[in-house]
């Protein structure tokens, strides 16, 4: 028979393993959220750059008297528009990839599964 102290230690170790397992799942969930936010920040950076390029081209056309600045401005406006379109396409592709990985995720604890499923109920999407 085990002494009472050894039994307590054994129970504490078991609780610690359960808690570590929960922490890993929470860390995984938070990593997925950070990836989504990083993708959104990247989209915003692309859009800021596209807008700056387009506005710079517009300003060069509107406020310059030199032909070469007007030509540069005429070139910059479509480049900014193309960059904005590219950013939306890239964002959507990465978002689909992230969603695919998120749907393939299989939670191992009931508590984490409940939290994972409540996310889908809140945003109205289908559960995996």
N, C-alpha and C positions, 0 to 999 in steps of 0.2 A: 504494500500500500504506500501511496505517496503521502508525504507529510503535508499539512495544510499550507505551508509556505510554497511548496513546490506546485501544489494544485493552483494556488493563486497566480503564480508565475506562468503556469501553462495556460490558464484562462486569459491572462493579460496578453500573452504572445498571440493567442488565437484572435483576440479582439484587434490587436495591432495589425495582423495580417489582413483582416477584413477592412480595416480603415485604410491601409495602404492600397488595397485593391480599389476602394472607392476613390481615393485621391488620384490614382492613375486614370480612372475613367473621367473624373472631373477635369484633369489636366488635358486629356485628349479632346474633350468637348470645348474647352477654352481655346485650345490650339486651333480647332476648326473655326471658331468665331474670330480669332485673330487673323486667320487666313482670309476670311470673307471681308473683314475690315481693310486689310492690306490691299485686296483687289479693288475695293471701292476708292481707297486713297490713290491708287495708281490711276484709276479712271479720272479722278479729279485733277491729278497732275497733268495727264495728257490733255484734258479739256482746257486747263489754264494755258498750257503751251499753245494749243491750237488757236485759242482765242487771241492770245498775244500776237501770234504770227499774222493772223487775219487782220487784226486791228492795226498792226504795224504796216501791213500792205495797204490798207485803206487810207491810213494817214499819209503814206508816201504818195499815193495817187492824188489825194485831195489837196494836200498842202504844199506840194513841190511844183516848181516851175521847170525842173530839169527833166528831159526825156528819159534818161537812164534811171532816175528814181521812180518815174511813173511805170516804166517797164518792170522794175524790181517789185513795185507794189502790185502790179497786175499778176505777177508770178506768185507772190506771197499769199494773196487771198485764196486761190484754189488750193495751195499747199496746206493752209490752215484748215480748210474745209475737209480735205482728204484726211488730214491727221485726226480731226474730230470723228469722222466716220470709222477710221481704223481703230480708234480708241474704243468706240462702242462695240465693234465686232470683237476685238480682243477681250474686252470685259465680259461679253456674253459667253465667249468660248471658255474662258477661265471659270466663270460662274457655273456653267454646266458641268465642268470637270469637278469643281468643288462639291456641287450638289450630288453628283454621282458617287463620290467618295463618302459623303455624309450619309447617303441612303444605304451604302454597303456596310456602314458601321453597325456592329452588333454589340449592344451593351451586355455586360455580364451580370450586373446586379439589378435587382428589381427596382431599387430606388433610382438608379441612373436611367433605366428604361422608362420609368414614369416621367422623369424630367425631360427625356428625349422626346417622348410622345406628346407631352404637353406643349412643347414648342410648335409641333405641327398643328395642334388644335388652336393655338393662339393666332398663327398666321394664316390658317385656313387651307394649308396645303395638304395633300394626301400623305398618309403615313407610309413609311417604306414597307 
